[in-house]
Amino acid sequence: MRAEFPEFRLGKVLATSFTATLTERHGVSVERIPVPRRLVDWLAVYGLAVDSCTAAQLDRARELRESIHAAATAAALQDALPASAVQVINDCSAQGRAAATLTPGRERRWRLGSESRVEDALSVIAADAIDILSGERDGKLALCASPTCQAAFFDTSQSRTRRWCDMNTCGNRQKKARFNASQRKNLRAAE
């Protein structure tokens, strides 16, 4: 992957990992798929390799990403899902030609259409979003506790009490901030 672009935040759940291609939504946003080639790179990381991507396909991907984020946020807050977001997710799901395949190791993999179009990959992401939003998978949608992040993530921890979208970024940043505030307080108290 190219060094001039921010690193991808990779997770185990395809749909919420896709929403993490835009991070720090309530701070200084970081766009991780700023150009069509970066979307191709991200899709390849998730086994959804496509031949190319146009600017229009990147726009559609971003529309799907924001729709998934809006629906996942609503679900995490136990609000009604936005009808416009549901429509985009459903449309993307129906527009692709992808097939689920089973590996000898009992894992599901996706095989895209023979031309490997972006729309095929987006249909897989949309189908994954439908699985988590409909409650088909064991887990719950939650929002990152970082005030600048607020990313939607799928919590599959046993207790369903995970607080951070990624412990290595948001969690550590918050722990470091609390530690530094405590140190400053202790220094003031000692003076």
Secondary structure, DSSP 8 states (H G I E B T S, - for coil): --TTS------SSHHHHHHTTEE-TTSS-EES--SHHHHHHHHHHTT---S---HHHHHHHHHHHHHHHHHHHHHHTT----HHHHHHHHHHHHH--EEEEE-TTS-EEEEE-TT--HHHHHHHHHHHHHHHHTT-SSSEEEE-S-TTT--EEEE-SSSS----S-IIIIIHHHHHHHHHHHHHHHHHHH-
